[in-house]
Amino acid sequence: MPMEINILDKKIDENSPVLIIAEAGVCHDGDIKKAKKLVDIAKEAGVDIVKFQTWITEELCLPETKKAEYQKEQTGENESQFEMIKKLELSYEEFSELKKYCDKKKMIFMSTPDEEKSANFLINDLNMCAIKIGSGELTNHQYINFLASFNKPTIVSTGMSRIGEIKKAKDIIFNKGNKNVIFLHCTTDYPTKYEDVNLNAMLTMKKNLNTLVGYSDHTEGIYVSLVAIALGATVIEKHFTYDRHAFGPDHRASLSPTELKEMIQEIRNLEKLPKEQRITYVKKRIGERLFDLIAGSFDKKPTERETKNRPIVQKSIVARKNLPVGTILQEKDLIMKRADARGISADKYETIIGKEIKKNIEQNRIITFEDLK
């Protein structure tokens, strides 16, 4: 398997500097001016890549879908997930402007596409240099297959997942001829508690996948990223914001501008040490007991909090268009959307291809096994 991947002029392997992705996510609050401010913060801190998230809400989520637990905690329960993310959505025109701004600042731009239309836009229109697949898509086999077909360097987050599910995603991507893949250990909770990090699971992934591995960090502070690098992460993705006290789902779990700069400095200092000395250094830096708590278990599986978030974030099979009774289902008839785990989960889509439906199904309706002959 390739143990070296290049994203533009950034070489990623076990002997090169760690690739640092500053995850702006939705901390722009749906405001292009704030998004540009985040680019400025990332540039000043010295990160390698600044990354956002791109979606059309109607393509991503059914209107009645509930928020995840952490979203409720950060933004309340008075609106649906659809209503919340609609307010955070940037238009394609704004993303084009943002990409030009990154180019002007000589900052590598990336954005996670959350559905097919946005993937086509980012890759075909903006010529994005690499693809990020979020944790919520790991069992969305149709979508992973679609993204793999672009044959771009691909970074895959693995929150809420088990090692067998990650292997399946790897096989789908590799079967498309794309071997330039890095898998990131991750805990899908914002902020993640130290006892839920289980960074040793990253080593389990490396052993089972035989690929480069890294860590997508949703904890508060910078300690966990240092432990990840000491254990061998080749990529660190870390959320950051212009103000940790701002209102929104991700601000609290993100670094302040000062903290982001501090993290970069700490990482680059750590990299000056020989690999065999890094664990010892970090144990002295943060304390052996905290290091061991963060390293945790080698078992790659969802935490208790992730088990609650998983149905909200992962997708179900929905009718892409009106389907009359008697339709023999084809892949083009189906789209995957967040739907509170109702209906048939996205990872089962292959099992219903070729099945006949026994009643009319309207566009955007969840498909169930009861609909099939």
C-alpha positions in Angstrom: 0.0 0.0 0.0 1.3 3.5 -0.7 2.8 5.0 2.4 3.4 8.4 0.8 0.7 10.7 -0.4 1.0 14.2 -1.9 -1.5 17.0 -1.7 -0.2 19.7 -3.9 3.3 20.5 -2.5 2.6 18.7 0.8 4.2 15.3 1.2 2.5 13.1 3.8 4.4 10.1 5.1 5.8 8.8 8.4 9.0 10.8 8.1 7.7 14.2 6.9 6.2 17.0 9.0 2.7 16.3 10.1 0.0 17.7 7.8 -2.0 20.2 9.8 -5.6 20.9 8.7 -7.3 23.8 10.4 -11.0 22.8 10.3 -13.1 25.9 10.1 -16.2 23.8 9.7 -19.3 25.9 10.3 -17.6 28.4 12.6 -18.2 31.1 10.0 -21.9 31.1 11.2 -23.0 31.3 7.5 -21.2 34.6 7.0 -18.6 34.9 4.2 -16.8 37.7 6.0 -16.3 35.5 9.0 -15.2 32.7 6.7 -12.4 34.9 5.3 -11.5 36.0 8.8 -11.0 32.3 9.6 -8.7 31.9 6.5 -6.6 34.9 7.9 -6.4 33.2 11.3 -5.3 29.9 9.8 -2.7 31.6 7.6 -1.2 33.6 10.5 -1.0 30.4 12.6 0.9 28.6 10.0 -1.4 25.6 9.2 -1.0 23.6 5.9 -4.7 23.5 4.9 -7.8 25.4 5.9 -11.0 23.3 5.5 -14.7 24.1 5.4 -17.9 22.1 4.8 -20.1 22.5 1.7 -23.6 21.3 1.3 -27.1 22.1 0.0 -29.4 21.6 3.0 -32.2 20.1 0.9 -29.8 17.6 -0.6 -28.4 16.6 2.8 -31.1 16.4 5.3 -34.9 15.7 5.6 -36.8 18.7 7.1 -37.9 16.9 10.3 -34.5 15.4 11.2 -33.5 16.1 14.8 -30.2 17.5 16.0 -27.5 15.4 17.5 -27.0 15.5 21.2 -24.0 17.8 21.1 -25.9 20.2 18.7 -28.8 20.3 21.2 -26.4 21.1 24.0 -24.7 23.9 22.1 -27.7 25.5 20.2 -30.9 24.3 22.0 -33.8 22.2 20.9 -36.1 24.8 19.4 -35.2 24.0 15.8 -34.6 21.0 13.7 -31.2 20.0 12.3 -32.4 21.1 8.9 -33.3 24.6 10.2 -30.0 24.9 12.0 -27.7 23.9 9.1 -29.7 26.0 6.6 -28.7 29.1 8.5 -25.1 28.0 8.4 -25.0 27.2 4.7 -22.8 29.2 2.3 -23.7 29.5 -1.4 -21.6 28.1 -4.2 -20.9 31.7 -5.2 -19.5 32.4 -1.8 -17.4 29.3 -1.9 -15.9 30.4 -5.2 -15.1 33.7 -3.6 -13.6 31.9 -0.6 -11.4 29.7 -2.8 -10.1 32.8 -4.6 -9.4 34.4 -1.3 -7.4 31.3 -0.2 -5.4 31.4 -3.4 -4.7 35.0 -2.9 -3.4 34.3 0.6 -1.4 31.3 -0.7 -3.4 29.0 1.6 -4.5 25.5 0.5 -8.4 25.4 0.4 -10.4 22.3 1.1 -14.0 21.7 2.0 -15.9 18.5 2.9 -18.7 17.8 0.4 -21.7 16.5 2.2 -23.7 15.4 -0.8 -23.2 14.7 -4.5 -24.0 18.1 -6.0 -21.5 19.8 -3.7 -18.8 17.2 -4.5 -19.2 17.9 -8.2 -19.0 21.6 -7.6 -15.9 21.5 -5.4 -14.0 19.1 -7.6 -15.1 20.1 -11.1 -15.7 23.8 -10.7 -13.2 24.7 -8.0 -10.6 22.0 -8.8 -10.2 21.1 -5.2 -6.9 19.3 -4.6 -8.1 16.5 -2.3 -11.3 15.0 -0.9 -12.4 14.8 2.7 -15.0 12.2 3.7 -16.7 12.9 7.0 -17.4 10.3 9.6 -21.2 10.4 8.9 -20.5 9.0 5.4 -18.4 6.0 6.4 -21.3 3.6 5.9 -22.7 5.5 2.9 -21.2 3.1 0.4 -22.9 4.6 -2.6 -21.5 8.0 -1.8 -18.0 6.7 -1.0 -18.0 4.9 -4.4 -19.0 8.1 -6.1 -16.3 10.2 -4.4 -13.6 7.5 -5.0 -14.4 7.8 -8.8 -12.8 11.3 -8.8 -9.4 9.6 -8.0 -8.2 12.4 -5.8 -6.1 12.0 -2.6 -8.7 11.2 0.0 -8.8 11.7 3.8 -11.5 9.7 5.6 -12.7 10.3 9.2 -13.8 7.3 11.1 -15.9 8.6 14.1 -18.7 6.3 15.3 -17.3 3.3 13.4 -16.0 -0.2 13.9 -12.9 -1.6 12.2 -14.9 -3.8 9.9 -16.9 -0.8 8.6 -13.6 1.1 8.0 -12.2 -1.9 6.1 -15.3 -1.9 3.9 -14.9 1.8 3.1 -11.2 1.2 2.3 -12.1 -1.7 -0.1 -14.7 0.5 -2.0 -12.1 3.2 -2.5 -9.3 0.9 -3.4 -11.5 -1.0 -5.9 -11.9 2.3 -7.8 -8.2 2.3 -8.3 -7.6 5.0 -5.7 -4.9 4.0 -3.3 -4.0 7.5 -2.0 -6.1 7.3 1.2 -5.5 8.3 4.8 -7.8 7.3 7.6 -8.3 9.5 10.6 -9.3 8.2 14.0 -12.0 10.4 15.4 -14.7 10.6 18.1 -17.9 12.2 16.8 -18.7 14.3 19.8 -18.2 18.1 20.3 -16.2 18.5 22.6 -14.9 15.0 23.1 -14.0 14.0 26.6 -10.5 12.7 27.2 -11.7 9.4 28.3 -13.6 8.9 25.0 -10.6 9.6 22.8 -9.0 6.1 22.8 -6.1 7.2 20.6 -4.6 3.6 20.7 -7.5 2.8 18.3 -5.5 4.7 15.7 -2.8 2.1 16.0 -5.3 -0.6 15.6 -6.5 1.1 12.4 -2.9 1.3 11.1 -2.3 -2.4 11.7 -5.6 -3.5 10.1 -5.7 -1.1 7.2 -2.0 -0.9 6.3 -2.4 2.8 5.3 -1.3 6.1 6.7 -3.3 7.2 9.7 -4.0 10.4 11.6 -6.4 12.0 14.0 -9.3 14.4 13.7 -9.4 16.2 17.1 -12.7 17.3 18.6 -11.4 17.8 22.2 -10.8 21.1 23.9 -7.2 22.3 24.0 -4.1 20.9 22.3 -2.9 18.0 24.4 -4.7 15.2 22.5 -3.1 16.3 19.2 0.3 16.1 20.8 -0.4 12.5 22.0 -1.6 11.6 18.5 1.7 12.8 17.0 3.7 11.0 19.6 1.8 7.8 18.7 2.5 8.3 15.0 -0.3 10.4 13.4 0.7 11.8 10.0 -2.2 14.2 9.8 -3.9 16.3 12.5 -7.2 17.9 11.8 -8.3 20.4 14.4 -11.4 22.7 14.7 -10.8 26.4 15.2 -12.9 29.5 15.6 -12.6 33.3 15.8 -14.3 33.2 19.3 -14.9 30.1 21.4 -17.8 31.9 23.2 -19.7 32.5 19.9 -23.1 30.9 19.4 -23.1 27.8 17.3 -22.7 24.0 17.3 -18.8 23.9 16.9 -17.4 26.9 18.6 -16.9 25.4 22.1 -15.0 22.4 20.7 -12.7 24.6 18.6 -9.4 26.3 19.3 -9.2 30.1 19.7 -6.7 31.9 17.3 -4.1 32.0 20.1 -4.6 28.3 20.9 -4.3 27.4 17.2 -1.0 29.2 16.9 0.2 27.6 20.1 -0.7 24.1 18.8 1.3 24.6 15.6 4.4 25.7 17.6 4.1 22.8 20.0 3.7 20.3 17.1 6.7 21.7 15.2 8.8 21.6 18.3 7.7 18.0 19.0 8.7 17.0 15.5 12.3 18.1 16.1 12.7 15.2 18.5 13.6 11.6 17.3 10.4 9.5 17.2 11.5 7.3 20.0 11.7 10.3 22.4 8.3 11.8 21.5 6.1 9.7 23.8 8.5 10.4 26.8 8.4 14.1 26.0 4.6 14.3 25.8 4.2 12.2 29.0 6.4 14.8 30.8 4.6 17.7 29.2 1.1 16.6 30.2 1.6 14.0 32.8 1.7 10.2 32.4 -1.8 9.7 33.9 -3.4 12.0 31.4 -1.4 10.6 28.5 -2.6 7.1 29.4 -6.2 8.3 29.7 -6.1 9.9 26.3 -4.3 6.8 24.7 -7.1 4.6 26.2 -8.3 1.5 24.4 -7.0 -0.3 21.3 -10.6 -1.3 20.5 -12.0 0.7 17.6 -15.7 1.1 18.3 -18.3 3.8 19.0 -18.3 5.4 22.4 -21.6 5.6 24.3 -22.1 9.2 23.2 -21.3 8.3 19.6 -23.8 5.5 19.7 -26.5 8.2 20.4 -25.1 10.5 17.6 -24.7 7.8 15.0 -28.4 7.6 13.9 -28.7 11.3 13.7 -25.6 11.9 11.5 -25.6 8.8 9.3 -27.9 8.5 6.4 -31.0 6.6 5.2 -32.2 5.7 1.7 -34.6 8.2 0.2 -36.3 8.4 -3.2 -34.4 10.7 -5.5 -37.5 11.3 -7.6 -41.2 10.1 -7.9 -41.1 6.3 -8.3 -44.3 4.7 -9.7 -45.5 1.3 -8.5 -43.7 -1.5 -10.3 -40.4 0.4 -10.6 -37.3 -1.9 -10.4 -34.9 0.1 -8.2 -31.7 1.3 -9.7 -28.9 3.3 -8.1 -30.0 6.4 -10.0 -33.4 6.2 -8.2 -31.8 6.6 -4.7 -30.2 9.3 -2.7 -28.9 9.2 0.9 -30.1 11.8 3.5 -30.0 12.3 7.2 -33.3 11.0 8.5 -33.0 10.0 12.2 -32.2 6.4 11.3 -35.7 5.9 9.9 -36.2 3.5 7.0 -33.2 1.6 5.5 -29.7 2.7 6.4 -27.4 3.8 3.6 -25.0 0.8 4.0 -27.9 -1.5 2.9 -28.5 0.2 -0.5 -26.9 -2.6 -2.5 -29.4 -5.1 -1.0 -32.4 -3.2 -2.5 -31.0 -2.6 -6.0 -33.1 -4.7 -8.4 -36.1 -4.9 -6.1 -39.5 -4.0 -7.3 -41.6 -1.4 -5.3 -45.2 -2.3 -4.6 -46.6 1.2 -4.2 -46.0 4.7 -5.5 -43.2 6.5 -3.6 -43.0 10.2 -3.8 -39.7 12.1 -4.2 -37.9 12.7 -0.9 -39.7 10.0 0.9 -37.8 7.4 3.0 -37.9 4.0 1.5 -38.7 1.0 3.8 -38.5 -2.7 3.3 -42.3 -2.7 3.5 -42.3 -0.8 0.2 -40.6 -3.6 -1.6 -41.9 -6.9 -3.1 
